[in-house]
Amino acid sequence: MVGLSVVPIDRLELIFAPWRWAFAEARRAEIEAHFAERRRRTPEIWNGRVLMMSRCELNGRTLSGSFFETSFAEFIAWRDWGAPDASVVNCFAMGALRAADDAFLLGVMAPHTSAAGRIYFPAGTPDLDDISDGRVDLDANVMREVAEETGLGPADFVAAPGWHAVRSASRISLMKVMQAKEPADTLRARILGYLAAEAQPELCDIRIVRSPADLVAQMPEFVGAFLAHAWDGRV
């Protein structure tokens, strides 16, 4: 987890502003070919519209920034190629589900998704539905993603007012701690029941994480960094 830092955030000031992404324009043919190959392997993924960050600034415990609209094909090529354009940032929110017994619950991404097999908290790349009056609302985004992926809602947990940002050069993962009212085993059973009733759920399993011994390679480093921060008593 070298190069990762976890920073408490009290306030988000995020706006939407159109912006020309030179990387996407210059490499359009390569991006199209890359996405075609991705779709050959995973036909269910689609080239929708998503939001990426073109400007960000951390001032004390306030994160401000500007998002622009791009295609999922452009975003995923940039991500798969190791973020070659440093002028943009992948900023997204995750619902850090914590059970009443202090265990965390993570989801295993289903085979039909673009991140098949990866294990992390419920999340989704921001999109146009997250724009309201010119602002990008990641609070609404994370609540929607948790509900869609797990079936859990405000009656099942208390969402912390702030965030914990896990930062790297090309990524800002904003963790929203969601303190549930039930123990981990009960929550896992409930979520699995919800997934079984869905026609094509985004998750195919739920993992309970209680200590570093439960970490596996399929969990991204930014998830491990946040969990280490939490186990140190700083969350």
C-alpha positions as protocol buffer text, in pm:
chain_id: "A"
residue {
  index: 1
  type: MET
  ca { x: 0 y: 0 z: 0 }
}
residue {
  index: 2
  type: VAL
  ca { x: 293 y: 229 z: -70 }
}
residue {
  index: 3
  type: GLY
  ca { x: 182 y: 575 z: -187 }
}
residue {
  index: 4
  type: LEU
  ca { x: -168 y: 549 z: -37 }
}
residue {
  index: 5
  type: SER
  ca { x: -292 y: 786 z: 231 }
}
residue {
  index: 6
  type: VAL
  ca { x: -624 y: 793 z: 417 }
}
residue {
  index: 7
  type: VAL
  ca { x: -761 y: 1139 z: 490 }
}
residue {
  index: 8
  type: PRO
  ca { x: -1079 y: 1230 z: 682 }
}
residue {
  index: 9
  type: ILE
  ca { x: -1317 y: 1448 z: 481 }
}
residue {
  index: 10
  type: ASP
  ca { x: -1598 y: 1654 z: 634 }
}
residue {
  index: 11
  type: ARG
  ca { x: -1726 y: 1830 z: 323 }
}
residue {
  index: 12
  type: LEU
  ca { x: -1748 y: 1765 z: -51 }
}
residue {
  index: 13
  type: GLU
  ca { x: -1777 y: 2056 z: -296 }
}
residue {
  index: 14
  type: LEU
  ca { x: -1808 y: 1883 z: -631 }
}
residue {
  index: 15
  type: ILE
  ca { x: -1939 y: 2044 z: -947 }
}
residue {
  index: 16
  type: PHE
  ca { x: -2007 y: 1930 z: -1302 }
}
residue {
  index: 17
  type: ALA
  ca { x: -1843 y: 2123 z: -1586 }
}
residue {
  index: 18
  type: PRO
  ca { x: -1802 y: 2015 z: -1952 }
}
residue {
  index: 19
  type: TRP
  ca { x: -1438 y: 1954 z: -2044 }
}
residue {
  index: 20
  type: ARG
  ca { x: -1253 y: 1823 z: -2350 }
}
residue {
  index: 21
  type: TRP
  ca { x: -1044 y: 1520 z: -2270 }
}
residue {
  index: 22
  type: ALA
  ca { x: -744 y: 1532 z: -2504 }
}
residue {
  index: 23
  type: PHE
  ca { x: -640 y: 1176 z: -2417 }
}
residue {
  index: 24
  type: ALA
  ca { x: -975 y: 1034 z: -2535 }
}
residue {
  index: 25
  type: GLU
  ca { x: -970 y: 1237 z: -2855 }
}
residue {
  index: 26
  type: ALA
  ca { x: -612 y: 1146 z: -2944 }
}
residue {
  index: 27
  type: ARG
  ca { x: -650 y: 773 z: -2881 }
}
residue {
  index: 28
  type: ARG
  ca { x: -1007 y: 719 z: -2998 }
}
residue {
  index: 29
  type: ALA
  ca { x: -930 y: 431 z: -3237 }
}
residue {
  index: 30
  type: GLU
  ca { x: -726 y: 245 z: -2976 }
}
residue {
  index: 31
  type: ILE
  ca { x: -999 y: 298 z: -2718 }
}
residue {
  index: 32
  type: GLU
  ca { x: -1265 y: 161 z: -2950 }
}
residue {
  index: 33
  type: ALA
  ca { x: -1055 y: -147 z: -3025 }
}
residue {
  index: 34
  type: HIS
  ca { x: -985 y: -201 z: -2655 }
}
residue {
  index: 35
  type: PHE
  ca { x: -1353 y: -180 z: -2566 }
}
residue {
  index: 36
  type: ALA
  ca { x: -1449 y: -415 z: -2850 }
}
residue {
  index: 37
  type: GLU
  ca { x: -1207 y: -672 z: -2709 }
}
residue {
  index: 38
  type: ARG
  ca { x: -1346 y: -616 z: -2360 }
}
residue {
  index: 39
  type: ARG
  ca { x: -1699 y: -675 z: -2492 }
}
residue {
  index: 40
  type: ARG
  ca { x: -1588 y: -987 z: -2673 }
}
residue {
  index: 41
  type: ARG
  ca { x: -1482 y: -1130 z: -2336 }
}
residue {
  index: 42
  type: THR
  ca { x: -1766 y: -975 z: -2134 }
}
residue {
  index: 43
  type: PRO
  ca { x: -2062 y: -906 z: -2368 }
}
residue {
  index: 44
  type: GLU
  ca { x: -2282 y: -764 z: -2091 }
}
residue {
  index: 45
  type: ILE
  ca { x: -2078 y: -448 z: -2034 }
}
residue {
  index: 46
  type: TRP
  ca { x: -2211 y: -140 z: -2212 }
}
residue {
  index: 47
  type: ASN
  ca { x: -2067 y: 192 z: -2316 }
}
residue {
  index: 48
  type: GLY
  ca { x: -2270 y: 427 z: -2100 }
}
residue {
  index: 49
  type: ARG
  ca { x: -2184 y: 779 z: -1987 }
}
residue {
  index: 50
  type: VAL
  ca { x: -1984 y: 825 z: -1668 }
}
residue {
  index: 51
  type: LEU
  ca { x: -1815 y: 1105 z: -1475 }
}
residue {
  index: 52
  type: MET
  ca { x: -1445 y: 1158 z: -1412 }
}
residue {
  index: 53
  type: MET
  ca { x: -1267 y: 1436 z: -1227 }
}
residue {
  index: 54
  type: SER
  ca { x: -1062 y: 1695 z: -1415 }
}
residue {
  index: 55
  type: ARG
  ca { x: -973 y: 1910 z: -1115 }
}
residue {
  index: 56
  type: CYS
  ca { x: -942 y: 1832 z: -744 }
}
residue {
  index: 57
  type: GLU
  ca { x: -817 y: 2013 z: -437 }
}
residue {
  index: 58
  type: LEU
  ca { x: -797 y: 1914 z: -73 }
}
residue {
  index: 59
  type: ASN
  ca { x: -812 y: 2209 z: 161 }
}
residue {
  index: 60
  type: GLY
  ca { x: -813 y: 2099 z: 523 }
}
residue {
  index: 61
  type: ARG
  ca { x: -1099 y: 1851 z: 549 }
}
residue {
  index: 62
  type: THR
  ca { x: -1283 y: 1978 z: 240 }
}
residue {
  index: 63
  type: LEU
  ca { x: -1247 y: 1806 z: -98 }
}
residue {
  index: 64
  type: SER
  ca { x: -1344 y: 2021 z: -395 }
}
residue {
  index: 65
  type: GLY
  ca { x: -1335 y: 1926 z: -758 }
}
residue {
  index: 66
  type: SER
  ca { x: -1486 y: 1938 z: -1103 }
}
residue {
  index: 67
  type: PHE
  ca { x: -1629 y: 1638 z: -1291 }
}
residue {
  index: 68
  type: PHE
  ca { x: -1677 y: 1598 z: -1665 }
}
residue {
  index: 69
  type: GLU
  ca { x: -1875 y: 1354 z: -1877 }
}
residue {
  index: 70
  type: THR
  ca { x: -1703 y: 1080 z: -2075 }
}
residue {
  index: 71
  type: SER
  ca { x: -1780 y: 734 z: -2208 }
}
residue {
  index: 72
  type: PHE
  ca { x: -1729 y: 415 z: -2013 }
}
residue {
  index: 73
  type: ALA
  ca { x: -1505 y: 290 z: -2296 }
}
residue {
  index: 74
  type: GLU
  ca { x: -1276 y: 590 z: -2251 }
}
residue {
  index: 75
  type: PHE
  ca { x: -1273 y: 552 z: -1874 }
}
residue {
  index: 76
  type: ILE
  ca { x: -1202 y: 179 z: -1876 }
}
residue {
  index: 77
  type: ALA
  ca { x: -922 y: 212 z: -2133 }
}
residue {
  index: 78
  type: TRP
  ca { x: -756 y: 480 z: -1919 }
}
residue {
  index: 79
  type: ARG
  ca { x: -795 y: 258 z: -1612 }
}
residue {
  index: 80
  type: ASP
  ca { x: -679 y: -62 z: -1782 }
}
residue {
  index: 81
  type: TRP
  ca { x: -376 y: 113 z: -1931 }
}
residue {
  index: 82
  type: GLY
  ca { x: -252 y: 230 z: -1593 }
}
residue {
  index: 83
  type: ALA
  ca { x: -393 y: 585 z: -1593 }
}
residue {
  index: 84
  type: PRO
  ca { x: -152 y: 726 z: -1858 }
}
residue {
  index: 85
  type: ASP
  ca { x: -309 y: 1074 z: -1849 }
}
residue {
  index: 86
  type: ALA
  ca { x: -233 y: 1235 z: -1512 }
}
residue {
  index: 87
  type: SER
  ca { x: -463 y: 1531 z: -1579 }
}
residue {
  index: 88
  type: VAL
  ca { x: -770 y: 1333 z: -1465 }
}
residue {
  index: 89
  type: VAL
  ca { x: -865 y: 1142 z: -1153 }
}
residue {
  index: 90
  type: ASN
  ca { x: -1099 y: 851 z: -1092 }
}
residue {
  index: 91
  type: CYS
  ca { x: -1303 y: 974 z: -794 }
}
residue {
  index: 92
  type: PHE
  ca { x: -1585 y: 754 z: -666 }
}
residue {
  index: 93
  type: ALA
  ca { x: -1775 y: 666 z: -348 }
}
residue {
  index: 94
  type: MET
  ca { x: -1794 y: 332 z: -166 }
}
residue {
  index: 95
  type: GLY
  ca { x: -2030 y: 215 z: 108 }
}
residue {
  index: 96
  type: ALA
  ca { x: -1811 y: 69 z: 384 }
}
residue {
  index: 97
  type: LEU
  ca { x: -2066 y: -162 z: 546 }
}
residue {
  index: 98
  type: ARG
  ca { x: -1973 y: -232 z: 907 }
}
residue {
  index: 99
  type: ALA
  ca { x: -2177 y: -482 z: 1104 }
}
residue {
  index: 100
  type: ALA
  ca { x: -2284 y: -453 z: 1467 }
}
residue {
  index: 101
  type: ASP
  ca { x: -1998 y: -689 z: 1561 }
}
residue {
  index: 102
  type: ASP
  ca { x: -1748 y: -454 z: 1385 }
}
residue {
  index: 103
  type: ALA
  ca { x: -1682 y: -685 z: 1090 }
}
residue {
  index: 104
  type: PHE
  ca { x: -1690 y: -529 z: 741 }
}
residue {
  index: 105
  type: LEU
  ca { x: -1884 y: -676 z: 448 }
}
residue {
  index: 106
  type: LEU
  ca { x: -1746 y: -665 z: 93 }
}
residue {
  index: 107
  type: GLY
  ca { x: -1898 y: -781 z: -232 }
}
residue {
  index: 108
  type: VAL
  ca { x: -1753 y: -1013 z: -497 }
}
residue {
  index: 109
  type: MET
  ca { x: -1817 y: -870 z: -843 }
}
residue {
  index: 110
  type: ALA
  ca { x: -2015 y: -1103 z: -1069 }
}
residue {
  index: 111
  type: PRO
  ca { x: -1863 y: -1260 z: -1384 }
}
residue {
  index: 112
  type: HIS
  ca { x: -2065 y: -1040 z: -1622 }
}
residue {
  index: 113
  type: THR
  ca { x: -1923 y: -713 z: -1480 }
}
residue {
  index: 114
  type: SER
  ca { x: -1616 y: -520 z: -1593 }
}
residue {
  index: 115
  type: ALA
  ca { x: -1443 y: -594 z: -1260 }
}
residue {
  index: 116
  type: ALA
  ca { x: -1532 y: -964 z: -1238 }
}
residue {
  index: 117
  type: GLY
  ca { x: -1387 y: -1137 z: -933 }
}
residue {
  index: 118
  type: ARG
  ca { x: -1273 y: -819 z: -762 }
}
residue {
  index: 119
  type: ILE
  ca { x: -1378 y: -779 z: -399 }
}
residue {
  index: 120
  type: TYR
  ca { x: -1466 y: -442 z: -254 }
}
residue {
  index: 121
  type: PHE
  ca { x: -1735 y: -233 z: -91 }
}
residue {
  index: 122
  type: PRO
  ca { x: -2053 y: -153 z: -288 }
}
residue {
  index: 123
  type: ALA
  ca { x: -1973 y: 125 z: -534 }
}
residue {
  index: 124
  type: GLY
  ca { x: -2027 y: 256 z: -882 }
}
residue {
  index: 125
  type: THR
  ca { x: -1861 y: 503 z: -1115 }
}
residue {
  index: 126
  type: PRO
  ca { x: -2050 y: 836 z: -1087 }
}
residue {
  index: 127
  type: ASP
  ca { x: -2281 y: 905 z: -1378 }
}
residue {
  index: 128
  type: LEU
  ca { x: -2522 y: 1167 z: -1510 }
}
residue {
  index: 129
  type: ASP
  ca { x: -2789 y: 1065 z: -1257 }
}
residue {
  index: 130
  type: ASP
  ca { x: -2561 y: 1200 z: -984 }
}
residue {
  index: 131
  type: ILE
  ca { x: -2575 y: 1558 z: -1116 }
}
residue {
  index: 132
  type: SER
  ca { x: -2821 y: 1792 z: -944 }
}
residue {
  index: 133
  type: ASP
  ca { x: -2827 y: 2166 z: -1010 }
}
residue {
  index: 134
  type: GLY
  ca { x: -2474 y: 2158 z: -1144 }
}
residue {
  index: 135
  type: ARG
  ca { x: -2331 y: 1967 z: -849 }
}
residue {
  index: 136
  type: VAL
  ca { x: -2221 y: 1604 z: -823 }
}
residue {
  index: 137
  type: ASP
  ca { x: -2393 y: 1433 z: -530 }
}
residue {
  index: 138
  type: LEU
  ca { x: -2183 y: 1138 z: -413 }
}
residue {
  index: 139
  type: ASP
  ca { x: -2394 y: 1094 z: -99 }
}
residue {
  index: 140
  type: ALA
  ca { x: -2691 y: 1006 z: -319 }
}
residue {
  index: 141
  type: ASN
  ca { x: -2465 y: 797 z: -544 }
}
residue {
  index: 142
  type: VAL
  ca { x: -2336 y: 575 z: -264 }
}
residue {
  index: 143
  type: MET
  ca { x: -2681 y: 524 z: -111 }
}
residue {
  index: 144
  type: ARG
  ca { x: -2816 y: 419 z: -452 }
}
residue {
  index: 145
  type: GLU
  ca { x: -2527 y: 182 z: -520 }
}
residue {
  index: 146
  type: VAL
  ca { x: -2557 y: 13 z: -180 }
}
residue {
  index: 147
  type: ALA
  ca { x: -2931 y: -34 z: -232 }
}
residue {
  index: 148
  type: GLU
  ca { x: -2888 y: -171 z: -585 }
}
residue {
  index: 149
  type: GLU
  ca { x: -2606 y: -409 z: -497 }
}
residue {
  index: 150
  type: THR
  ca { x: -2715 y: -533 z: -152 }
}
residue {
  index: 151
  type: GLY
  ca { x: -3082 y: -445 z: -102 }
}
residue {
  index: 152
  type: LEU
  ca { x: -2992 y: -255 z: 216 }
}
residue {
  index: 153
  type: GLY
  ca { x: -3124 y: 93 z: 284 }
}
residue {
  index: 154
  type: PRO
  ca { x: -3138 y: 367 z: 549 }
}
residue {
  index: 155
  type: ALA
  ca { x: -3344 y: 149 z: 782 }
}
residue {
  index: 156
  type: ASP
  ca { x: -3057 y: -100 z: 801 }
}
residue {
  index: 157
  type: PHE
  ca { x: -2765 y: 126 z: 888 }
}
residue {
  index: 158
  type: VAL
  ca { x: -2657 y: 471 z: 1000 }
}
residue {
  index: 159
  type: ALA
  ca { x: -2439 y: 648 z: 744 }
}
residue {
  index: 160
  type: ALA
  ca { x: -2154 y: 855 z: 889 }
}
residue {
  index: 161
  type: PRO
  ca { x: -2177 y: 1226 z: 805 }
}
residue {
  index: 162
  type: GLY
  ca { x: -1825 y: 1244 z: 661 }
}
residue {
  index: 163
  type: TRP
  ca { x: -1591 y: 1038 z: 449 }
}
residue {
  index: 164
  type: HIS
  ca { x: -1247 y: 880 z: 451 }
}
residue {
  index: 165
  type: ALA
  ca { x: -1059 y: 947 z: 128 }
}
residue {
  index: 166
  type: VAL
  ca { x: -801 y: 690 z: 17 }
}
residue {
  index: 167
  type: ARG
  ca { x: -573 y: 885 z: -216 }
}
residue {
  index: 168
  type: SER
  ca { x: -325 y: 787 z: -482 }
}
residue {
  index: 169
  type: ALA
  ca { x: -193 y: 969 z: -787 }
}
residue {
  index: 170
  type: SER
  ca { x: -484 y: 870 z: -1013 }
}
residue {
  index: 171
  type: ARG
  ca { x: -762 y: 769 z: -773 }
}
residue {
  index: 172
  type: ILE
  ca { x: -967 y: 908 z: -485 }
}
residue {
  index: 173
  type: SER
  ca { x: -1178 y: 640 z: -317 }
}
residue {
  index: 174
  type: LEU
  ca { x: -1428 y: 806 z: -86 }
}
residue {
  index: 175
  type: MET
  ca { x: -1537 y: 566 z: 188 }
}
residue {
  index: 176
  type: LYS
  ca { x: -1870 y: 628 z: 361 }
}
residue {
  index: 177
  type: VAL
  ca { x: -1890 y: 420 z: 680 }
}
residue {
  index: 178
  type: MET
  ca { x: -2236 y: 263 z: 714 }
}
residue {
  index: 179
  type: GLN
  ca { x: -2287 y: 124 z: 1062 }
}
residue {
  index: 180
  type: ALA
  ca { x: -2540 y: -158 z: 1045 }
}
residue {
  index: 181
  type: LYS
  ca { x: -2767 y: -272 z: 1326 }
}
residue {
  index: 182
  type: GLU
  ca { x: -2720 y: -646 z: 1275 }
}
residue {
  index: 183
  type: PRO
  ca { x: -2417 y: -879 z: 1304 }
}
residue {
  index: 184
  type: ALA
  ca { x: -2217 y: -973 z: 996 }
}
residue {
  index: 185
  type: ASP
  ca { x: -2354 y: -1326 z: 952 }
}
residue {
  index: 186
  type: THR
  ca { x: -2713 y: -1199 z: 960 }
}
residue {
  index: 187
  type: LEU
  ca { x: -2639 y: -921 z: 713 }
}
residue {
  index: 188
  type: ARG
  ca { x: -2459 y: -1157 z: 478 }
}
residue {
  index: 189
  type: ALA
  ca { x: -2755 y: -1396 z: 477 }
}
residue {
  index: 190
  type: ARG
  ca { x: -2994 y: -1110 z: 404 }
}
residue {
  index: 191
  type: ILE
  ca { x: -2783 y: -978 z: 117 }
}
residue {
  index: 192
  type: LEU
  ca { x: -2737 y: -1325 z: -34 }
}
residue {
  index: 193
  type: GLY
  ca { x: -3114 y: -1369 z: -26 }
}
residue {
  index: 194
  type: TYR
  ca { x: -3155 y: -1040 z: -210 }
}
residue {
  index: 195
  type: LEU
  ca { x: -2894 y: -1140 z: -471 }
}
residue {
  index: 196
  type: ALA
  ca { x: -3063 y: -1476 z: -528 }
}
residue {
  index: 197
  type: ALA
  ca { x: -3387 y: -1299 z: -617 }
}
residue {
  index: 198
  type: GLU
  ca { x: -3222 y: -1065 z: -871 }
}
residue {
  index: 199
  type: ALA
  ca { x: -3216 y: -1157 z: -1240 }
}
residue {
  index: 200
  type: GLN
  ca { x: -2859 y: -1035 z: -1293 }
}
residue {
  index: 201
  type: PRO
  ca { x: -2704 y: -907 z: -969 }
}
residue {
  index: 202
  type: GLU
  ca { x: -2378 y: -713 z: -978 }
}
residue {
  index: 203
  type: LEU
  ca { x: -2244 y: -918 z: -687 }
}
residue {
  index: 204
  type: CYS
  ca { x: -2212 y: -1295 z: -673 }
}
residue {
  index: 205
  type: ASP
  ca { x: -2102 y: -1333 z: -311 }
}
residue {
  index: 206
  type: ILE
  ca { x: -2042 y: -1143 z: 13 }
}
residue {
  index: 207
  type: ARG
  ca { x: -1720 y: -1168 z: 211 }
}
residue {
  index: 208
  type: ILE
  ca { x: -1695 y: -1094 z: 583 }
}
residue {
  index: 209
  type: VAL
  ca { x: -1368 y: -927 z: 683 }
}
residue {
  index: 210
  type: ARG
  ca { x: -1278 y: -918 z: 1052 }
}
residue {
  index: 211
  type: SER
  ca { x: -898 y: -886 z: 1052 }
}
residue {
  index: 212
  type: PRO
  ca { x: -594 y: -868 z: 820 }
}
residue {
  index: 213
  type: ALA
  ca { x: -607 y: -1249 z: 797 }
}
residue {
  index: 214
  type: ASP
  ca { x: -922 y: -1211 z: 585 }
}
residue {
  index: 215
  type: LEU
  ca { x: -759 y: -994 z: 318 }
}
residue {
  index: 216
  type: VAL
  ca { x: -703 y: -1159 z: -21 }
}
residue {
  index: 217
  type: ALA
  ca { x: -538 y: -1054 z: -346 }
}
residue {
  index: 218
  type: GLN
  ca { x: -874 y: -979 z: -514 }
}
residue {
  index: 219
  type: MET
  ca { x: -924 y: -686 z: -275 }
}
residue {
  index: 220
  type: PRO
  ca { x: -768 y: -369 z: -419 }
}
residue {
  index: 221
  type: GLU
  ca { x: -495 y: -196 z: -223 }
}
residue {
  index: 222
  type: PHE
  ca { x: -716 y: 104 z: -150 }
}
residue {
  index: 223
  type: VAL
  ca { x: -962 y: -126 z: 28 }
}
residue {
  index: 224
  type: GLY
  ca { x: -681 y: -275 z: 236 }
}
residue {
  index: 225
  type: ALA
  ca { x: -553 y: 74 z: 319 }
}
residue {
  index: 226
  type: PHE
  ca { x: -894 y: 181 z: 446 }
}
residue {
  index: 227
  type: LEU
  ca { x: -940 y: -136 z: 650 }
}
residue {
  index: 228
  type: ALA
  ca { x: -597 y: -95 z: 809 }
}
residue {
  index: 229
  type: HIS
  ca { x: -696 y: 261 z: 898 }
}
residue {
  index: 230
  type: ALA
  ca { x: -1019 y: 133 z: 1055 }
}
residue {
  index: 231
  type: TRP
  ca { x: -844 y: -143 z: 1251 }
}
residue {
  index: 232
  type: ASP
  ca { x: -608 y: 119 z: 1390 }
}
residue {
  index: 233
  type: GLY
  ca { x: -913 y: 279 z: 1547 }
}
residue {
  index: 234
  type: ARG
  ca { x: -916 y: 586 z: 1322 }
}
residue {
  index: 235
  type: VAL
  ca { x: -1261 y: 522 z: 1173 }
}
